């Protein structure tokens, strides 16, 4: 396992940043940025499906001024190893918990984008009381809706199974950005995601679509803050029936990769949510 340089200060909060890809004990890669203030604490960020830790690069300078920040490449993504056959959300969540067990900070906030938000939620009960909150980015819209049938899951997965490169590039360019989005960014994301190994990405997608949110959410006893785009509507009232301590920010005129599309406005919302979570934990 690669070493990750975390400053041994009196940090209270660590941010773990997740984006929908995975980390595995013994084969994951972790990058840490030290906090500027000893009164601040740690956060972890997790990337989304077919992404990697680089999708958080626009957030690191803003966050590390206040928090210890740890970005994770989930197993099979970025620089992480692929020495496994189980690409399930549950296995990714266990990997995040393994990373958390090596962090000295007493309090953690998990920040996840897209599939990374699902991984963050699944990791929360595994880590336990050290987690004081979760920030879900472009996620949770399906909470409270009926689960997908096995037939519908396979229908959605089939194009990626048949032509992963083509289906992924089509998904990104046609569905994940608003009209008029920066063409260079759209192309970069579409190209990057399409080069992920299908042997990892396809079963990860199937696991994500099969996830039992109804069974997981009653185990979440920390505040969950969401930052979503207005690309699709988010029914906060419906979500709160399953997740009472749910708080929503909507960043208008953005798409699925809002942290890359409008980092200044996104970072302001993220810092606002992290401050609220920290303040609540302090009381």
C-alpha positions as CSV (number, residue, x, y, z in Angstrom):
1,X,0.0,0.0,0.0
2,X,1.3,3.5,-0.8
3,X,2.1,5.7,2.1
4,X,0.1,9.0,2.3
5,X,1.6,12.0,4.1
6,X,-0.9,13.3,6.6
7,X,0.3,16.1,8.9
8,X,0.2,15.0,12.5
9,X,-1.4,18.1,13.9
10,X,-4.3,18.5,16.3
11,X,-6.7,18.3,13.4
12,X,-10.3,17.6,14.3
13,X,-11.8,17.0,10.9
14,X,-10.5,15.0,7.9
15,X,-12.3,15.2,4.6
16,X,-12.3,12.0,2.5
17,X,-13.1,12.9,-1.1
18,X,-14.7,10.2,-3.2
19,X,-15.8,10.4,-6.9
20,X,-17.3,7.1,-7.8
21,X,-14.2,5.0,-8.3
22,X,-12.7,2.8,-5.6
23,X,-9.9,2.2,-3.1
24,X,-8.7,-1.2,-1.8
25,X,-6.5,-1.9,1.2
26,X,-3.2,-3.0,-0.2
27,X,-3.9,-1.7,-3.7
28,X,-5.5,1.8,-3.4
29,X,-3.8,5.1,-3.9
30,X,-4.4,8.0,-1.5
31,X,-3.3,11.6,-1.7
32,X,-3.4,13.9,1.3
33,X,-3.1,17.7,1.7
34,X,-2.2,19.0,5.1
35,X,-4.5,21.6,6.8
36,X,-3.2,25.1,7.3
37,X,-4.7,25.5,10.7
38,X,-4.3,23.1,13.7
39,X,-7.9,23.9,14.7
40,X,-9.3,22.4,11.5
41,X,-10.1,18.8,10.8
42,X,-10.1,16.1,8.1
43,X,-12.3,15.4,5.1
44,X,-12.2,12.5,2.5
45,X,-13.3,12.8,-1.1
46,X,-14.5,9.9,-3.3
47,X,-14.9,10.2,-7.0
48,X,-17.7,8.9,-9.2
49,X,-18.2,6.0,-11.6
50,X,-15.4,5.7,-14.2
51,X,-13.6,8.7,-12.7
52,X,-10.6,9.2,-10.4
53,X,-9.2,11.6,-7.7
54,X,-8.2,14.1,-10.3
55,X,-11.8,15.2,-10.6
56,X,-11.4,17.0,-7.3
57,X,-8.3,19.0,-8.2
58,X,-10.2,22.3,-8.4
59,X,-11.3,21.8,-4.7
60,X,-8.0,21.0,-3.1
61,X,-6.5,24.5,-2.6
62,X,-9.8,25.8,-1.2
63,X,-10.2,22.8,1.2
64,X,-6.7,22.4,2.5
65,X,-6.7,25.9,3.9
66,X,-9.1,24.6,6.5
67,X,-9.0,20.8,6.6
68,X,-6.9,17.8,6.2
69,X,-8.0,16.4,2.8
70,X,-7.6,12.9,1.6
71,X,-8.6,12.0,-2.0
72,X,-9.1,8.3,-2.8
73,X,-8.7,6.3,-6.0
74,X,-11.1,3.4,-5.6
75,X,-9.8,0.0,-6.6
76,X,-9.4,-0.3,-10.4
77,X,-9.5,3.5,-10.9
78,X,-6.6,6.0,-11.3
79,X,-3.4,4.7,-9.8
80,X,-5.1,2.0,-7.7
81,X,-4.6,-1.7,-8.3
82,X,-7.2,-4.0,-9.8
83,X,-6.3,-7.2,-7.9
84,X,-9.9,-8.2,-7.1
85,X,-13.0,-9.6,-8.8
86,X,-15.7,-8.0,-6.5
87,X,-16.4,-4.5,-7.8
88,X,-19.4,-3.9,-5.5
89,X,-20.4,-0.8,-3.6
90,X,-20.1,-2.8,-0.4
91,X,-16.5,-3.7,-1.2
92,X,-15.6,-0.2,-2.1
93,X,-17.2,1.0,1.2
94,X,-15.1,-1.5,3.1
95,X,-12.0,-0.1,1.4
96,X,-12.9,3.5,2.5
97,X,-13.4,2.2,6.0
98,X,-9.9,0.6,5.8
99,X,-8.4,3.9,4.8
100,X,-10.3,5.8,7.5
101,X,-8.9,3.3,10.1
102,X,-5.4,4.6,9.3
103,X,-6.2,8.3,9.8
104,X,-5.3,9.8,13.2
105,X,-8.0,12.4,13.1
106,X,-11.0,11.8,15.5
107,X,-13.6,13.3,13.1
108,X,-14.3,12.6,9.4
109,X,-16.5,14.0,6.8
110,X,-17.0,11.9,3.7
111,X,-17.5,13.8,0.4
112,X,-18.7,11.7,-2.6
113,X,-19.5,12.5,-6.2
114,X,-22.0,10.4,-8.0
115,X,-21.2,6.8,-7.3
116,X,-18.8,8.1,-4.7
117,X,-21.7,9.4,-2.7
118,X,-23.2,5.9,-2.6
119,X,-19.8,4.6,-1.5
120,X,-19.6,7.3,1.2
121,X,-23.0,6.4,2.6
122,X,-22.3,2.7,2.6
123,X,-19.0,3.4,4.4
124,X,-20.5,5.6,7.1
125,X,-21.9,2.8,9.4
126,X,-18.7,0.8,8.8
127,X,-16.5,3.6,10.1
128,X,-18.9,4.5,13.0
129,X,-19.0,7.6,15.2
130,X,-15.9,9.2,13.8
131,X,-18.0,10.2,10.7
132,X,-19.8,13.5,11.6
133,X,-21.4,14.1,8.2
134,X,-21.6,13.3,4.5
135,X,-21.7,15.6,1.5
136,X,-23.2,14.0,-1.6
137,X,-22.5,15.6,-4.9
138,X,-24.8,14.9,-7.9
139,X,-26.5,12.0,-6.1
140,X,-29.4,10.7,-4.1
141,X,-32.1,11.8,-6.6
142,X,-33.6,8.3,-6.6
143,X,-34.0,8.0,-2.8
144,X,-37.6,7.1,-2.0
145,X,-38.4,5.8,-5.5
146,X,-39.1,2.1,-6.2
147,X,-36.0,0.1,-6.8
148,X,-35.1,-0.9,-10.4
149,X,-36.1,-4.4,-11.4
150,X,-33.3,-6.8,-12.5
151,X,-34.6,-6.6,-16.1
152,X,-34.4,-2.7,-16.0
153,X,-30.9,-2.9,-14.5
154,X,-29.7,-5.2,-17.3
155,X,-31.3,-3.0,-19.9
156,X,-29.4,0.0,-18.7
157,X,-26.1,-1.9,-18.4
158,X,-26.3,-3.7,-21.8
159,X,-25.0,-0.8,-24.0
160,X,-21.9,-0.5,-21.8
161,X,-21.4,-4.3,-21.9
162,X,-21.6,-4.3,-25.7
163,X,-19.6,-1.1,-26.5
164,X,-18.1,0.5,-23.4
165,X,-16.2,3.2,-25.2
166,X,-19.0,4.3,-27.4
167,X,-21.8,4.1,-24.8
168,X,-19.7,6.0,-22.2
169,X,-18.8,8.8,-24.6
170,X,-22.5,9.0,-25.7
171,X,-23.7,9.2,-22.1
172,X,-21.3,12.0,-21.2
173,X,-21.9,14.1,-24.3
174,X,-25.6,13.7,-24.5
175,X,-26.8,13.5,-20.8
176,X,-24.2,14.7,-18.3
177,X,-23.7,18.3,-19.3
178,X,-26.1,21.2,-20.0
179,X,-26.5,22.6,-23.5
180,X,-23.7,25.1,-24.2
181,X,-21.3,23.5,-21.8
182,X,-17.6,24.0,-22.4
183,X,-16.9,21.7,-25.4
184,X,-13.3,21.0,-24.4
185,X,-14.3,19.9,-20.9
186,X,-17.1,17.7,-22.2
187,X,-14.6,16.0,-24.6
188,X,-12.0,15.6,-21.9
189,X,-14.5,13.9,-19.5
190,X,-16.0,11.7,-22.2
191,X,-12.6,10.6,-23.4
192,X,-11.2,10.0,-19.9
193,X,-14.2,8.0,-18.6
194,X,-14.4,5.9,-21.7
195,X,-10.8,4.6,-21.2
196,X,-11.7,3.0,-17.8
197,X,-11.4,-0.8,-17.9
198,X,-14.9,-2.3,-18.7
199,X,-14.1,-5.3,-16.5
200,X,-14.2,-2.8,-13.6
201,X,-16.7,-0.2,-14.8
202,X,-19.5,-2.5,-15.9
203,X,-19.9,-4.5,-12.7
204,X,-19.5,-1.3,-10.7
205,X,-22.4,0.2,-12.6
206,X,-24.5,-2.9,-12.1
207,X,-23.8,-2.8,-8.4
208,X,-24.7,0.9,-8.2
209,X,-28.0,0.4,-10.0
210,X,-28.8,-2.6,-7.7
211,X,-28.0,-0.8,-4.4
212,X,-30.5,-1.2,-1.6
213,X,-30.8,2.4,-0.5
214,X,-34.0,1.7,1.5
215,X,-32.1,-0.8,3.6
216,X,-29.0,1.4,4.0
217,X,-30.5,4.8,4.9
218,X,-32.0,3.8,8.3
219,X,-28.4,3.2,9.4
220,X,-27.2,6.7,8.6
221,X,-27.4,8.8,11.8
222,X,-25.4,11.9,10.6
223,X,-26.4,14.9,8.6
224,X,-26.3,14.5,4.8
225,X,-25.8,17.6,2.7
226,X,-26.3,17.4,-1.1
227,X,-25.0,19.7,-3.8
228,X,-26.7,18.9,-7.0
229,X,-27.0,20.6,-10.4
230,X,-30.2,21.7,-12.0
231,X,-29.6,19.3,-14.9
232,X,-32.3,17.1,-13.3
233,X,-34.8,17.9,-10.5
234,X,-34.1,16.8,-6.9
235,X,-37.2,16.1,-4.8
236,X,-35.9,17.1,-1.4
237,X,-39.2,16.4,0.3
238,X,-39.4,12.8,-0.9
239,X,-35.7,12.3,0.1
240,X,-36.4,13.6,3.6
241,X,-39.0,10.9,4.2
242,X,-36.2,8.4,4.0
243,X,-33.4,10.6,5.2
244,X,-34.8,13.2,7.7
245,X,-31.5,15.1,8.2
246,X,-31.1,15.9,4.5
247,X,-30.1,19.4,3.3
248,X,-30.0,20.4,-0.4
249,X,-28.2,23.0,-2.4
250,X,-28.8,23.3,-6.1
251,X,-26.1,24.9,-8.3
252,X,-27.9,26.3,-11.3
253,X,-26.6,26.3,-14.9
254,X,-24.3,23.3,-14.2
255,X,-24.3,19.6,-15.1
256,X,-23.1,16.4,-13.5
257,X,-19.5,17.6,-13.1
258,X,-20.4,20.8,-11.4
259,X,-17.1,20.8,-9.3
260,X,-15.2,21.1,-12.6
261,X,-17.7,23.3,-14.4
262,X,-18.0,26.1,-11.8
263,X,-15.5,25.5,-9.1
264,X,-15.7,28.9,-7.5
265,X,-19.5,28.6,-6.8
266,X,-19.2,24.9,-6.0
267,X,-16.4,25.4,-3.5
268,X,-18.3,28.2,-1.7
269,X,-21.2,25.8,-1.2
270,X,-19.0,22.9,-0.1
271,X,-17.2,25.0,2.4
272,X,-20.5,26.3,3.7
273,X,-21.8,22.7,4.2
274,X,-18.6,21.6,5.8
275,X,-18.7,24.5,8.3
276,X,-22.4,23.6,9.1
277,X,-21.4,20.0,9.7
278,X,-18.5,21.0,11.9
279,X,-20.5,23.4,13.9
280,X,-23.2,20.9,14.6
281,X,-20.7,18.3,15.7
282,X,-19.2,20.8,18.1
283,X,-22.5,21.2,19.8
